[in-house]
Each structure stands twice: as structure tokens, then as C-alpha cells.
């Protein structure tokens, strides 16, 4: 089996578990009488933990190679799901989120970088990674509600732990290529902002705004929004699964068919339009608009991977990708924490509308900077 196929299969396993948890965790926390503000703060812990772990793992992997972190991801996947299995209090769920963030960071620190090293068609390969992540996550979300009915929350989390455990033996098929001994001087050289190109520095800020926008409507928001509109666990899983599946199909079909700048603007305008519609919708229309958002998410994914493939440096792929997403996850952490408060005070419309109009800065400025 080729190295690219092994990497994509590892992504399938991880994204399937992630898709299940997307539906299960918010509903499980709500059922265990954890209020929405607390849920927001618990979910807000993951992006920053994810990014800190990712940044450390990515920098080290630029010296020691990528295989170690794929294996680590499998072990942490088991641990995080076992913590959720035992969790009943906000602190216990917070501990699970910290572990899940570290686990996810260990994978995303190396998957893109490994594929960029293995492939000549870099943008298309990254889009394939995103497509695989979308489709397998969609399958997990589609099945999540049925798992809850058949296996209950505890059985579903044990299933996720078993799927996560299978990542360890699969990762052993990867080639270990230790590049060189870890050098603090070289690591600091990769992390030195002064040596980065002007366009790279711009996107550090731009990705922060993107993360700020996405955080208002990510994590727990969609499942609880749909629950508030009368959908049960099975239907919530189906709706979110169809959304993510649509994103995966769109990212595959439209990859390479648009120039990056135009794609970013088209997807950005649609994002603003559909998020406003979701914010003011209810009942059946809420479900329809949430599914339709998948089309936009697929286009956004293509644009993001196009940016990464254009502005990262071959000698420090892991570090550069980690730096770019650092701003994204810092912004996402802040807005995730705020979303629970906004919902409790102003209702679900508030985070959707704020997200819609915050994103305007990202796609307008990105269009002009890429033109230059």
C-alpha cells in the first residue's frame, strides 16, 4: 500500500470518530444537565490545546520525521474516548477535550506535511485529504444518532475508542524518515516571523479572523441549534452527516476548477448569505439551510488548501502550516467561549449573524492580497 493511501486511511479512522463525537458530545452534555454557557467554555478549550500541541509536534516532526506522531495519535484517541466514557461533570468533560485536542493536534501536525513530502501534485493531494476527512466525518455523523439509540452514549464512546486504537497498527506501515537531530537554533529559525514572506505574515492575521468567524458556529452550536428546533438525535446526526458529506463531494468535484482568489470570494459571499439565513430560520428550514452550508464548506476547504500549498516553505512544511493555523485556532477559541454566552442572552441567531459578517474581512482582504 502506498504511503499516501496509508495516510488517507488513518485520516478516515480519525475523521469517522470526530464525526461521531460532533453529534454525541453536545447532546450527552445537555442530557447530563450541563448548561450551554459551560458547554461553550468546555468546547473552547480544544482549539488552543489542539494548536499548541500541533505547533510543538509539527516543529519536532520537521526534524524527527512524521511516523511517531501518527502512532501517538492512535494511543491518544483511545484515552480521550475513555475519558468521555467516564465523564459526568464539566471538569471531566474539560479533561476529555484537552486530551482530544492533543490527540487531534498530533495528527494534523503531520498529515498535510507528510502528504506534501510524498506527492508532486500538492494542492490536489491536500484537497483529497480534506475530501477524505469530510466524507468519513459525514459517515460518523450520519451514524452517530443511531449509535446512541442502539448502543447508548457509553457504547458509542467505546466503539470510538476501538476505532481509534486501530490507528496504531495502521501507522506502523508508514516509512520513518528521521531528517536530523532536533536543533533549537534551526527550530527557532523556522519559527522566526522576520524571515517569513509578507504574504505569509498577512495570512497569519487573516486566518485569525477566519477562526474567529468559524468559532461562533462550530463545536456544539449546530447540534444544540437543531435540538432547539425539535430534531431528535437520529435526525441531528443525519442532517450534520449530509452537511459534511456535501462538503466532501464539493471539495472533490470542484478541486482545481477555479482560480484561488475567485473561489475564496465566491465561497465567502455564499457563507455570509447562508449563515444569515440559518440565523433567522427555524424548524424544517433550519435543517435544510444547515445541510446547504456543506456546499460552502467544501468550497472553503479548497481555498484554504490552495493558500497553504502556495505560501508554505518546503524545508519547514510542518512548522509553517502550524503557524498559519495558530491564529485560526486562537480566534476560534475566543469565539467558541463567547458563543455560549451569546446564545444564553440573545438566542441562537446572534452567533450565526456575527459569524456571517465577521467573515467578510477574510475573503475581501484575501482576494486583494493574492492578486498582488
Secondary structure, 3 states (H helix, E strand, C coil): CCHHHHHHHHHHHHHHHHHHHHHHHHHHHHHCCCCHHHHHHHHHHHHHHHHHHHHHHHHHHHHHCCHHHHHHHHHHHHHHHHHHHHCCCHHHHHHHHHHHHHHHHHHHCCHHHHHHHHCCCHHHHHHHHHHHHHHHHHHHHHHHHHHHHHHHHHHHHHHHHHHHHHHHHHHCCCCCCCCCCCCHHHHHHHHCHHHCCHHHHHHHHHHHHHHHHHHCCCCCHHHHHHHHCCCCHHHHHHHHHHHHHHHHHHHHHCCCCCCHHHHHHHHHHHHHHHHHHHHHCCHHHHHHHHHHHHHHHHHHHHHHHHHHHHHCCHHHHHHHHHHHHHHHHHHHHHHHHHHHHHHHHHCCHHHHHHHHHHHHHHHHHHHHHHHC
